[in-house]
Amino acid sequence: MRIYPAELIDLNQCCQLSMSYTTDYVWQMQTRENGRTIDVRFDTVRLPRPMRVDYPRSPDELALHWQQDGCFLVARQGDDEVIGFLDAWPQPWQNLLWISNLVIDQNYRRQGFGSRLLKSARRWARERELAQLMLEVQTKNHPAISFAQKHGFQFCGYNERYYPNGDIALFFSLSV
């Protein structure tokens, strides 16, 4: 497998990847307001049956992200098959690299390709003297949450109306 900065020709193949996922768990948010106190809690809840979830972003966004001066890495198996990508942009004022997309084609998941893309992004951030990685994940994406936690990311926040489809985003941080 080869990882390199994406070129325009790679974007079409990135958009063709199977980005949906299946999950058995979700992080369910509960809030309670009481006077001057707001309690927010996330519980991991097992679903009655596996749920297939479509990826929350439009492929059109990839072209816009690629045009920005960020970290857009492609993983290619052999010479002709894109199997995944990582799309992130630096936020120097916060001293971090914000990862908005980390996608591995359905046929190649759980084989270490996502870990290798993440390692490359971490190196990219370190070379630019950024102190941390920030990863955004849907509350429904338990496989991605597990991936983040396995790699040492710590939960650090959320946004209730982050994605265009209204899904909640969870934010996880990792020191570079």
Residue pairs with C-beta under 8 A, 6 or more apart in sequence:
1 75
1 76
1 77
1 83
1 113
1 116
2 75
2 76
3 73
3 74
3 75
3 76
3 116
3 117
3 120
4 73
4 74
4 76
5 71
5 72
5 73
5 74
6 14
6 66
6 72
6 73
6 74
6 85
7 74
8 66
10 74
10 76
10 82
10 85
11 62
11 63
11 66
13 81
13 82
14 59
14 62
14 74
14 82
14 85
14 103
15 59
15 62
16 82
17 82
17 83
17 84
17 85
17 103
17 104
17 105
17 106
18 105
18 106
18 107
19 54
19 55
19 103
20 52
20 53
20 54
20 55
20 106
21 52
21 53
21 55
21 106
21 141
21 143
21 144
22 50
22 51
22 52
22 53
22 143
23 47
23 50
23 51
23 53
23 140
23 141
23 142
23 143
24 46
24 47
24 50
24 51
24 142
25 44
25 45
25 46
25 47
25 142
26 44
26 45
26 47
26 51
26 139
26 140
26 142
27 42
27 43
27 44
27 45
27 139
27 140
27 142
27 145
27 170
28 42
28 43
28 44
28 45
28 139
29 40
29 41
29 42
29 139
29 158
29 160
29 168
30 40
30 41
30 42
30 43
31 38
31 39
31 40
31 41
32 38
32 39
33 39
40 158
42 139
42 155
42 158
42 170
44 142
51 140
53 138
53 140
53 141
55 103
56 138
56 163
56 164
56 165
56 167
57 100
57 101
57 163
57 164
58 164
62 85
62 87
62 101
65 72
65 87
65 89
65 100
65 101
66 72
66 87
68 89
69 89
70 87
70 88
70 89
70 90
71 86
71 87
71 88
71 89
71 90
71 97
71 121
71 124
71 125
72 85
72 86
72 87
72 88
73 85
73 86
73 87
73 117
73 120
73 121
73 124
74 82
74 84
74 85
75 82
75 83
75 84
75 85
75 104
75 113
75 116
75 117
76 82
76 83
77 83
77 108
82 105
83 104
83 105
83 107
83 108
83 113
84 102
84 103
84 104
84 105
84 108
84 113
84 114
84 117
85 101
85 102
85 103
85 117
86 99
86 101
86 102
86 103
86 117
86 118
86 120
86 121
87 99
87 100
87 101
87 102
88 97
88 98
88 99
88 100
88 101
88 121
88 124
88 133
89 97
89 98
89 100
90 96
90 97
90 98
90 125
90 128
90 130
91 97
91 98
91 134
92 130
94 134
95 130
95 131
95 132
96 125
96 130
96 131
96 132
96 133
96 134
96 173
97 121
97 124
97 125
97 128
97 130
97 132
97 133
97 134
97 176
98 134
98 136
99 121
99 133
99 134
99 135
99 136
100 136
102 114
102 117
102 118
102 135
102 144
104 113
104 114
104 117
109 143
114 147
115 151
118 133
118 151
121 133
122 133
122 174
122 176
125 132
125 133
125 176
126 176
130 176
131 175
131 176
132 173
132 174
132 175
132 176
133 153
133 173
133 174
133 176
134 156
134 171
134 172
134 173
135 148
135 153
135 171
135 172
135 173
135 174
136 162
136 169
136 170
136 171
136 172
137 144
137 145
137 148
137 169
137 170
137 171
137 172
138 144
138 163
138 167
138 168
138 169
138 170
139 158
139 167
139 168
139 169
139 170
140 167
145 170
145 172
148 172
148 174
149 172
151 174
152 174
153 172
153 173
153 174
154 172
154 173
154 174
155 170
155 171
155 172
156 171
156 172
156 173
157 170
157 171
158 168
158 169
158 170
158 171
159 168
159 169
159 171
160 168
161 168
162 168
162 169
163 169
